[in-house]
Amino acid sequence: MKIDSTLALGVERLARTAGRAILEVYATPFGVAAKADNSPVTLADQRAEAIILQGLASLTPGVPIVAEEAVATHGLPDLGKHSARFFQGGICEKFQFILDG
């Protein structure tokens, strides 16, 4: 996978869209649930991750994704011999791309 301006701009758009979704939830009274490991998860986390997962699947089809809330629920995906896309949630969405390995 090559990181080019199209991918970089797409990821920026996803981060901004996810950030807006987070702020929309934070503007309301919202609850905090606990994951199996007792770490917190909110509707904001879940909405942001859904936006990012759908967007990354479109930007880089066929590349496995390791995403915080999905891993907490379903475990790690089969990464095979592909590069992996990783992000973790929070008010600041972070993306890392693992290339060739």
Helices and strands as residue ranges (DSSP letters): H 5-26, E 32-34, E 40-42, H 43-59, E 65-67, H 68-74, E 84-88, E 94-98
